[in-house]
Amino acid sequence: MIILHILSNWKWTERSEPSALLARAQQDAGMQIHFFCDRAPVGAEGTVADRAGAFGLPVTSMALPKHARLWDTWRGVRALRRHLMTIKPDVVHCHMPGAHWIAALAARSVQPASCLIRSCYDPEGHELGKREHWLRRPVADGVIVIADPARQRLEQCGIDPARIAVIEPGIDLERFTADGIRRDTPRQRWDLATDAFVIGMVTRIRRDRGTHLAVDLLDTLRDRLPQARVLLVGRGSAVEIRHAVTQPAARRNVADRLIMAGYQIGDDLVAAYRAMDVLFYPRPGTDRSCRTIREAMAAGLPVLAGNEGFVPNLVADGITGFVSDLSTGSLTARIIDLASKPQLRQRMATAAMSAARKRFDLNRQAQRTIAFYRNVIQGT
């Protein structure tokens, strides 16, 4: 089977990595893969083309804008149409709205017709906007969603249930298990004591993401858990970092308990997870699929998360972590439980890793998507 994946972005974001990982897993399963992404500006680093290429994928960069721009979109349609006539893919799998509309326009009048698949990474399906009726054939032959609410939304719009699949995105489980990374090594890197209880956050630093709650926790835990530390992994604007984190920490005299690790990727991100005792995830950001939670579970971390969005579908309350309201009292009680009961923490860590292996295996995701492609092709 010849599969063409299309991503309308050149940045390595919450959509880029899952689509590239899926393509790699399908390639490992014996499929012939082509991976198309938007062309990056000259001099850009860490692009989709670079990182997907490092996965061993054959990558083509072309005009595939994330946002609708008439001239770039038209250039993308014309260029993609030429590629479709050359490659003749069995499946064109689109991972973002821009890619979907460019592919749908390019595929018109191209024979033999490819099966057009759209992935939606919003568990509620809101990213499909008000155009769900356009997902009927021939604009899309099938839609892959990550949760039942999105499936139900599509069915209510009249989409044939046979053309909808609920398939959760996978992650690189072996990478995040990281048996080769010792726990003490990353702790030394960030000057964390062996007996420190490390509350990790991996997020864009913004007040609406709940990063200010880390400061509240450190203040509340000052006397009850003096060894508590927050390891904050992520980036943000200087204004947001100052207003949401550093200024409040200084006012409350907990700045020495807050470690600003900055943006981490690759093995450095794995090492950061390795240094943590628990992941604190207040609320989803732009990534509604909550990839950070899935990574932390694979790394064997209990997760303390807010009761919002897709979170309760990922974190089994009392089993793989805690789902809590975001009041300081509730969060503090959960942290005290985890810090004072190592057996509970270990039991949750083991359950989290086991759940990740069952739910987020890339090979399983690849096989399920391939089977869905075949079912859709047979039904067209």
C-alpha positions, 0 to 999 in steps of 0.5 A, a space after each residue: 500500500 502506498 500512503 502519502 501523509 500530509 502535514 500543513 506545518 513546518 514546525 515540530 508541534 503537537 501535530 507534527 510528531 504524532 503524524 511522523 511517528 505514525 508514518 514511521 510505524 506504518 513504514 516499519 509495517 511494510 507500507 510505502 510511505 511518503 511524507 509531505 510538509 510545509 516548506 520552512 523559512 530559510 535558516 529555520 532549525 528543528 523543522 518537520 522536514 529535519 526531524 521526520 527525515 531523521 526518523 528515516 521517512 522520505 520527506 518532501 517540503 512544498 507549499 502547505 500553509 497552516 493558515 488559508 492564504 489564497 496564493 500559497 494554497 493554490 500553489 500547494 494544490 497545483 504542486 500536490 496534484 502533480 505529485 499525486 499523478 506521479 506517486 499514485 498513492 492508495 491513501 492520502 492521510 491529512 493531519 491538519 485542516 489546511 492539509 485536508 483542504 489542499 488535498 481535497 482540491 488537488 485530488 479532484 480529477 486525478 485518476 486513479 483516485 486516492 482514498 482521502 483520510 482526515 485525522 482529527 486530534 481534538 477529542 471533542 471534534 471542535 477543530 472540524 469547525 462548522 464544515 463537518 458536512 464537507 467531510 462527506 464523500 468525496 472530500 473525505 472518504 474516512 475520518 480518524 478521531 481520538 475519542 468517542 465525543 468526536 465520533 458522536 459529533 460526526 455521526 450527528 452531522 450525518 457521516 456514515 459510522 463505517 467511515 469513522 474510526 476511533 484510534 488513539 495516537 501512539 507515542 515512542 514507548 521505548 524512548 520514554 521508558 529510557 532504562 539507560 537514563 539513571 535517575 540521579 544523572 538528571 537530578 544532578 543536572 538540575 541540582 536536585 537533591 536525592 531526597 527532593 520530592 520533584 513535582 514536574 510540569 511540562 507545558 507552555 508557560 502561561 497563566 492560563 495553562 495553570 503554571 502559577 499553581 506550581 508557585 501556590 503549591 510550593 508556598 503551601 508545602 513550605 512547612 508540610 513538605 520542605 523537600 518539595 521542588 517544582 521542575 518546570 519544563 517549557 518555554 514562554 514569552 518573557 512577560 508570561 514567565 515573569 508574570 505567571 512564575 518568577 515574580 510570584 515565586 519571588 514574592 512568596 520566597 519560594 524561588 529557590 524551590 523552583 527550577 526553570 529547565 527551559 524547553 527540552 527535546 529528545 533525550 533531554 526531555 526524557 531525562 527531565 521526566 526521569 528526574 520527576 516524582 509526579 507530573 502535574 498537569 493542570 489543564 490542556 493547552 493547544 494539544 487537546 490530545 494531552 500528549 504530555 500525559 501520555 509521555 509521562 505515563 510511558 515514563 512511569 510517572 503518576 499524574 496529578 491532573 485537573 478535571 478538564 477536557 480529555 484528561 479523565 479519559 487518560 488518567 484513571 483516578 486513584 490508579 494511574 494518578 489523581 484527577 482533582 479540582 484545581 483548588 490549592 487544598 485538593 492539590 496539596 492533599 494529593 501531593 502529600 499523599 504521593 510524597 508520604 506513601 512511596 508504595 502508593 506512588 510506585 503502584 501508580 507508576 507501574 499502573 501508568 506504564 502498563 496503561 501506556 503500553 496497552 493504549 499508546 503502542 505505535 505498532 498497534 496504532 499503525 495496524 489499526 489505521 492500515 486496517 481502517 484504510 482497507 475497510 474504507 477503500 473496500 466500501 468506496 
